[in-house]
Amino acid sequence: MKPDDAFLVHVSASESREIHAFLLDPRTGSLDLVEAIDVPGTGAPTRGNIPLAWSRDRRTLYAQVRVDPFPLSAFRLDPATHTLRLIDTCDLPAPMAYLAPTLDGRFLLGASYDGAMLTVNRIEADGRIALPCAQTIPTPPKAHCILEAPFGGVVYATSVDGNAILAYRLDEASGRLEAAEPAATAMRPGSGPRHLVFHRALDRLYCVNEHAGSLAAYRVDRASGALEELQWESLVPPDFSGNALGADIHVAPDGAFLYASVRKTHAIAAFRIDPATGLLSRAGVFEVEAYPRGFAIDPNGRFLLCAGVQSNHVGVYAIDPGTGGLTALGRYPAGKRPSWIEIVPVHA
């Protein structure tokens, strides 16, 4: 493998409080370990996960340990060695389940499950996070995801126990969020919206639901930010009962397929996306690493990497470009309770 055309993979593990870095071979899907580093914080295992987010310039990686005092660490990437160097640690007001930069790269957004709040922090020119927060916003219980829409100016967040997708207008100068109109889209009863993903070419938003183990597709009104439900699909067998623990969701880079994980069934469901309507048709259900809380797809769309919380491994799966099917290629140790994966080009 030539490092220059490889992809960098970072996997965070909550119990061991580590980030494992790998080089992904874009031809074979094999992983080579670069380093394993500690994430600063208390000695206690972090609750749930260690969320990761890259700055827009792909030079700084952010990670938070979800144990008081809730330190957020900023790591600078060395492009020559592909290693991370800690440049800053600051304490946020609550533990974050999700971190994401705004499209212009000037602010870091956070969603706190335990704190029932959203946060906005300015990102300094050197990648450090400015304190205090530019804004904190209370939400209904268990906020879990926050993303700016790809067309800009509108931010969406989920509330698992509020059973709603929240919408905000973003002031790009100050980073402040103001409730949009409508301010929330109610989900079907018992859904528990968790993670969101946008289609790159269509005005479509997809949501994986934690409690129901289901998937919802929405038409996005760019002018108002309003959402219109187009489709609802179950991710679990008809005889399944209880909390399915739907987890993560991603769209392949070419927009042809969507994938969603369910922790209780240890599986990822694949759907074909209609290129005109954005509607979904089932493409299969595939067994993956145990308790798949987080996964990611490489920028070429050839491989899906899945973190198994209960297996302590990352599995690599080849994506069939015609069917969207997954074929296991290999698995790699990645700390204790790995749950988040980020993949970026070595040279962005």
C-alpha positions as CSV (number, residue, x, y, z in Angstrom):
1,M,0.0,0.0,0.0
2,K,1.2,3.5,-0.8
3,P,0.4,5.8,2.1
4,D,-0.3,8.7,-0.2
5,D,-3.4,7.1,-1.7
6,A,-4.6,5.4,1.5
7,F,-7.4,6.6,3.9
8,L,-6.9,7.4,7.5
9,V,-9.3,5.6,9.9
10,H,-9.8,6.6,13.5
11,V,-11.7,4.5,15.9
12,S,-12.6,5.6,19.5
13,A,-13.1,3.0,22.3
14,S,-15.0,4.2,25.4
15,E,-13.9,1.7,28.0
16,S,-10.2,1.9,27.3
17,R,-10.5,5.6,26.4
18,E,-8.4,5.2,23.3
19,I,-8.3,6.2,19.7
20,H,-6.8,3.7,17.3
21,A,-5.5,5.0,14.0
22,F,-5.2,2.8,10.9
23,L,-4.3,3.2,7.2
24,L,-6.9,1.7,5.0
25,D,-5.7,0.2,1.7
26,P,-8.2,1.6,-0.9
27,R,-7.7,-1.5,-3.1
28,T,-7.8,-4.4,-0.7
29,G,-9.6,-3.0,2.4
30,S,-6.8,-4.1,4.7
31,L,-6.0,-2.0,7.8
32,D,-2.5,-1.2,9.1
33,L,-2.2,0.1,12.6
34,V,-0.6,3.5,12.9
35,E,-1.0,4.2,16.6
36,A,-3.2,3.9,19.6
37,I,-3.4,7.0,21.8
38,D,-5.2,7.8,25.1
39,V,-7.9,10.4,25.2
40,P,-7.4,12.8,28.2
41,G,-9.9,12.6,31.0
42,T,-10.5,10.8,34.3
43,G,-9.5,7.2,34.8
44,A,-13.1,6.1,34.6
45,P,-14.5,4.5,31.4
46,T,-16.5,7.0,29.5
47,R,-20.3,6.5,29.3
48,G,-21.7,5.4,25.9
49,N,-19.1,6.5,23.4
50,I,-16.3,8.9,22.6
51,P,-17.7,11.0,19.8
52,L,-15.2,12.1,17.1
53,A,-15.4,14.9,14.6
54,W,-12.9,16.4,12.1
55,S,-12.5,20.1,11.5
56,R,-13.5,21.0,7.9
57,D,-9.8,21.4,6.8
58,R,-9.2,17.8,8.2
59,R,-6.3,19.1,10.3
60,T,-7.8,18.7,13.7
61,L,-9.7,15.8,15.3
62,Y,-12.0,16.5,18.2
63,A,-12.9,13.8,20.9
64,Q,-14.8,14.1,24.2
65,V,-14.7,11.8,27.2
66,R,-18.2,11.7,28.6
67,V,-17.2,11.8,32.3
68,D,-17.2,14.9,34.5
69,P,-15.6,17.4,33.8
70,F,-16.5,16.4,30.2
71,P,-13.1,17.3,28.6
72,L,-13.1,17.9,24.8
73,S,-9.6,17.2,23.3
74,A,-8.3,18.7,20.1
75,F,-5.6,16.6,18.3
76,R,-3.5,18.0,15.4
77,L,-2.7,15.6,12.5
78,D,0.9,15.3,11.4
79,P,0.5,14.8,7.6
80,A,4.0,13.2,7.4
81,T,3.6,10.5,10.0
82,H,-0.3,10.3,10.1
83,T,-0.1,10.6,13.9
84,L,-2.1,12.8,16.2
85,R,-0.7,15.4,18.6
86,L,-2.8,16.8,21.5
87,I,-2.9,20.6,21.2
88,D,-5.7,21.5,23.6
89,T,-8.2,20.2,26.2
90,C,-11.2,22.2,27.4
91,D,-14.3,21.3,29.5
92,L,-17.7,21.5,28.0
93,P,-20.9,22.0,30.1
94,A,-22.2,18.5,29.5
95,P,-21.2,15.2,27.9
96,M,-21.8,15.1,24.1
97,A,-23.2,12.2,22.2
98,Y,-22.4,13.9,18.9
99,L,-20.0,16.6,17.5
100,A,-20.1,18.2,14.1
101,P,-18.5,21.4,12.6
102,T,-20.6,23.9,10.7
103,L,-20.2,23.9,6.9
104,D,-17.9,27.0,7.0
105,G,-15.7,25.3,9.7
106,R,-16.0,28.2,12.1
107,F,-18.1,26.5,14.8
108,L,-18.3,23.1,16.5
109,L,-21.9,21.9,17.3
110,G,-22.6,19.4,20.0
111,A,-25.6,17.4,21.1
112,S,-25.8,16.2,24.7
113,Y,-27.9,13.1,25.5
114,D,-27.4,13.3,29.3
115,G,-27.5,17.1,29.5
116,A,-30.5,17.5,27.1
117,M,-28.8,20.4,25.4
118,L,-27.1,21.6,22.2
119,T,-23.9,23.6,22.3
120,V,-22.1,25.9,19.9
121,N,-18.4,26.7,20.2
122,R,-16.2,28.9,18.0
123,I,-13.2,27.1,16.5
124,E,-10.0,29.2,16.6
125,A,-7.7,29.5,13.6
126,D,-5.3,27.0,15.1
127,G,-8.0,24.4,15.7
128,R,-8.5,25.0,19.4
129,I,-12.0,25.4,20.8
130,A,-13.0,28.8,22.3
131,L,-14.6,29.0,25.7
132,P,-17.2,29.8,27.0
133,C,-19.7,28.3,24.6
134,A,-21.1,30.8,22.2
135,Q,-24.5,29.3,23.0
136,T,-26.2,26.5,24.9
137,I,-29.8,25.5,24.1
138,P,-32.0,23.2,26.2
139,T,-33.8,20.5,24.3
140,P,-36.3,17.8,25.1
141,P,-34.8,14.7,26.7
142,K,-31.8,12.9,25.2
143,A,-30.5,15.0,22.3
144,H,-28.3,12.6,20.2
145,C,-27.3,14.1,16.9
146,I,-26.7,17.6,15.3
147,L,-25.9,18.4,11.7
148,E,-26.0,21.4,9.4
149,A,-27.9,20.7,6.2
150,P,-25.7,20.5,3.1
151,F,-27.4,23.5,1.6
152,G,-26.4,25.6,4.6
153,G,-28.2,27.8,7.1
154,V,-30.4,25.2,8.8
155,V,-29.3,22.8,11.6
156,Y,-31.2,19.7,12.6
157,A,-30.9,17.8,15.9
158,T,-32.6,14.7,17.3
159,S,-34.3,14.2,20.7
160,V,-34.6,10.4,21.4
161,D,-37.2,10.7,24.2
162,G,-38.7,13.9,22.9
163,N,-39.4,11.8,19.8
164,A,-38.8,14.7,17.5
165,I,-36.3,16.1,15.0
166,L,-35.6,19.7,15.9
167,A,-34.8,22.5,13.4
168,Y,-32.8,25.7,13.8
169,R,-31.8,28.7,11.7
170,L,-28.0,29.2,11.9
171,D,-26.6,32.8,12.0
172,E,-23.3,32.2,10.2
173,A,-21.7,35.3,11.7
174,S,-22.3,34.5,15.4
175,G,-22.9,30.8,15.2
176,R,-26.1,31.2,17.2
177,L,-29.1,29.0,16.5
178,E,-32.7,30.2,16.5
179,A,-35.7,27.9,16.3
180,A,-37.0,27.4,12.8
181,E,-40.6,27.4,11.8
182,P,-41.7,24.7,12.3
183,A,-39.3,24.1,15.3
184,A,-39.9,20.4,15.5
185,T,-41.1,17.4,13.4
186,A,-42.9,14.8,15.6
187,M,-42.0,11.2,14.9
188,R,-44.3,8.2,14.9
189,P,-45.0,7.1,18.5
190,G,-42.2,5.1,20.0
191,S,-39.6,5.9,17.4
192,G,-36.8,7.5,19.3
193,P,-34.9,9.4,16.6
194,R,-31.2,9.0,17.0
195,H,-28.9,9.8,14.0
196,L,-29.4,11.7,10.8
197,V,-27.9,11.6,7.3
198,F,-28.5,13.7,4.2
199,H,-28.4,12.6,0.6
200,R,-25.8,14.6,-1.3
201,A,-27.7,15.1,-4.5
202,L,-31.3,15.2,-3.3
203,D,-33.2,17.2,-0.7
204,R,-33.7,14.2,1.4
205,L,-33.0,13.5,5.1
206,Y,-33.0,10.0,6.6
207,C,-33.3,9.2,10.3
208,V,-32.5,5.9,12.2
209,N,-34.8,5.4,15.2
210,E,-33.4,3.9,18.4
211,H,-36.4,2.5,20.1
212,A,-38.4,1.2,17.2
213,G,-35.4,0.0,15.2
214,S,-36.8,1.8,12.2
215,L,-35.9,4.2,9.4
216,A,-37.7,7.3,8.2
217,A,-37.2,9.3,5.0
218,Y,-38.1,13.0,4.7
219,R,-38.4,15.6,2.0
220,V,-36.5,18.8,3.0
221,D,-37.9,22.2,2.2
222,R,-34.8,24.3,1.7
223,A,-36.7,27.6,2.2
224,S,-38.3,26.8,5.5
225,G,-36.4,23.7,6.7
226,A,-39.7,21.9,7.1
227,L,-39.7,18.1,6.8
228,E,-42.3,15.9,5.1
229,E,-42.3,12.2,5.8
230,L,-42.0,10.1,2.6
231,Q,-41.3,6.6,3.9
232,W,-41.0,4.5,7.1
233,E,-39.2,1.2,7.1
234,S,-38.6,-1.3,9.9
235,L,-35.1,-2.6,10.4
236,V,-36.0,-5.6,12.6
237,P,-37.8,-8.9,11.9
238,P,-41.6,-8.9,12.3
239,D,-41.4,-11.0,15.5
240,F,-38.9,-8.7,17.2
241,S,-40.1,-7.1,20.5
242,G,-38.5,-4.6,22.8
243,N,-36.1,-1.7,22.3
244,A,-34.2,-2.6,19.1
245,L,-31.5,0.0,19.8
246,G,-31.1,1.4,16.2
247,A,-27.8,3.1,16.1
248,D,-26.0,4.6,13.1
249,I,-26.9,5.6,9.5
250,H,-24.8,6.5,6.4
251,V,-25.4,7.0,2.7
252,A,-22.7,5.7,0.2
253,P,-20.7,8.4,-1.4
254,D,-22.4,7.9,-4.8
255,G,-25.8,8.1,-3.2
256,A,-26.9,4.7,-4.5
257,F,-27.3,2.9,-1.2
258,L,-28.2,3.7,2.5
259,Y,-27.1,1.6,5.5
260,A,-28.4,1.6,9.1
261,S,-27.3,-0.5,12.1
262,V,-29.3,-2.1,14.8
263,R,-27.4,-3.1,18.0
264,K,-29.8,-5.7,19.4
265,T,-29.8,-7.8,16.1
266,H,-26.0,-7.3,15.4
267,A,-26.8,-6.3,11.9
268,I,-26.7,-3.6,9.2
269,A,-29.6,-3.2,6.9
270,A,-29.0,-2.0,3.3
271,F,-31.4,-0.1,1.1
272,R,-31.2,1.0,-2.6
273,I,-32.0,4.7,-3.0
274,D,-34.1,5.7,-6.0
275,P,-32.0,8.4,-7.7
276,A,-35.0,10.5,-8.7
277,T,-37.2,10.3,-5.6
278,G,-34.9,9.3,-2.8
279,L,-37.3,6.5,-1.8
280,L,-35.8,3.3,-0.4
281,S,-36.1,-0.4,-1.4
282,R,-34.6,-3.2,0.6
283,A,-31.2,-4.6,-0.5
284,G,-30.5,-7.0,2.4
285,V,-29.6,-7.4,6.0
286,F,-26.1,-8.4,6.9
287,E,-24.6,-9.7,10.1
288,V,-21.7,-7.6,11.3
289,E,-19.6,-7.2,14.5
290,A,-21.5,-7.6,17.7
291,Y,-23.5,-4.6,18.9
292,P,-22.7,-2.2,15.9
293,R,-23.0,1.2,17.5
294,G,-21.0,3.1,14.9
295,F,-19.8,2.5,11.3
296,A,-18.5,4.4,8.4
297,I,-18.0,4.1,4.6
298,D,-14.7,5.0,2.9
299,P,-14.8,8.0,0.5
300,N,-14.5,5.7,-2.6
301,G,-17.6,3.8,-1.5
302,R,-15.8,0.4,-1.7
303,F,-15.7,-0.6,2.0
304,L,-17.8,-0.3,5.1
305,L,-16.1,-0.4,8.5
306,C,-18.1,-1.4,11.5
307,A,-17.2,-1.1,15.2
308,G,-18.3,-3.9,17.4
309,V,-18.9,-2.7,21.0
310,Q,-19.2,-6.2,22.3
311,S,-16.5,-7.8,20.1
312,N,-13.8,-5.1,20.6
313,H,-13.0,-5.3,16.9
314,V,-13.5,-3.3,13.7
315,G,-14.8,-5.4,10.8
316,V,-14.1,-4.4,7.2
317,Y,-16.7,-5.3,4.6
318,A,-16.6,-5.0,0.8
319,I,-19.6,-3.2,-0.7
320,D,-21.0,-4.8,-3.9
321,P,-21.5,-1.8,-6.2
322,G,-24.4,-3.5,-8.0
323,T,-26.4,-4.9,-5.1
324,G,-25.1,-3.0,-2.1
325,G,-24.4,-6.2,-0.3
326,L,-21.7,-6.6,2.3
327,T,-18.9,-9.3,2.3
328,A,-16.6,-9.6,5.3
329,L,-12.9,-9.1,4.5
330,G,-11.2,-8.9,7.9
331,R,-11.4,-7.8,11.5
332,Y,-9.0,-5.9,13.7
333,P,-8.7,-5.2,17.5
334,A,-9.6,-1.6,18.3
335,G,-9.6,-1.2,22.1
336,K,-12.3,-2.0,24.6
337,R,-15.9,-1.1,23.5
338,P,-15.1,0.7,20.1
339,S,-18.1,2.7,19.0
340,W,-17.2,5.5,16.6
341,I,-15.3,5.5,13.3
342,E,-14.1,8.4,11.1
343,I,-12.5,7.9,7.6
344,V,-10.7,10.7,5.7
345,P,-8.2,10.8,2.8
346,V,-4.6,10.9,3.9
347,H,-4.2,14.0,1.8
348,A,-7.5,15.9,1.9
